[in-house]
C-alpha cells in the first residue's frame, strides 16, 4: 500500500482532495493546511500542496496570526512558493483580518486616545520605520476602516491630505483619527507633526469630517494631541 506522501493530490481518493472535500463535506471540514493548499493550487514534484501548506504552517508555529505577519519575501523562501502563490496567501489572510474587523457586532469603538493606541499596537509595534495610519469612524465612534496611508524611513513619511479625505468620503466616515509611529521612541511631536495636524484639522473642518486626534505611537506609550489640548 502506498502512503499519501508519495501521491499527488489528483491521485488521492476524491473525498480526500481539498477542493473536492470542500464540495462534498463543506468548508468547515477542511484543516488550515487544506485551505492553504487550495490557495496555492499545487506543490512540487516532491511534495503535495497540502504538505507544503503544512510546512508553512509549522514554520509559523501553526498560528494563523503569525502566518499573517510573514512578508512576500518570507513566503517565497519556501520551495514551491513563488510570487503569485505568496500573494494569494497574503491576500486571503488580509481578507480574513478585514472581515473580523468589520463584523457588525464586533466593531471596536475608538472613544479615546488609549483605544486608538491599543487598536494600532498589532500594526505599529516593533517597526523600524515610520508608518502613517488613519482610523475612519462613524458618528458613534465605531471603526469603519483603518489603513496605512504611507510608509517611509526612520525619520518621516509623506502624507497626502487629499488621499486621506477621499477615502473618508468613500467609506462615509463622520470623523477620523490620525496616527503615526516614532521608531526612535521619542514621544515629542516635531514641528512637522504640529504643522500637519493643523493642516489636516483645517481640511476636516472644510469637509465636515472632524479630525478628532493625532496619535504619536511608540512601543512604550503614546502622545495624544487631543489629550494635550493641541487640537483646538
ZINORHU-V579463 format. One line per field, one symbol per residue. phi: phi as a letter, one per 20 degrees, with the letter a starting at -180 (. if undefined). psi: psi as a letter, one per 20 degrees, with the letter a starting at -180 (. if undefined). A space follows every 10 residues. Layout:
phi=???
psi=???
This chain:
phi=.eeffddfgf efggfefgff ffffdnfffe fgfffffffe nbecgdbfff fffffffffd mlcfffgfef egfffffffo deffffffff ffffffffff fdggecffdd dbgffffffe gfedfmfdbe cddcdecefe mefeacbfeb cbefdrcecd fffffffgff elfeaccebb ddgfnfeffe ffffffffff ffffffelcf efacddecfe rbddfffeld de
psi=pqqhhjqrhh irqhiipggh hgggiqhiiq rghhghhhgi gqcrhiprhg hghhggghij kkohhhhiip rghghiippi oagghghggg gghhggghgg hjpgijpqpn irhhggghhi ghhipjqjrq qpqpopqahj jqpgqpqphq qbbhjrrppo hggghghghg jlqhqqpqqq qohiipipqr hggggggggh ggghhhjknq ohropoprhi arpphghjkj j.
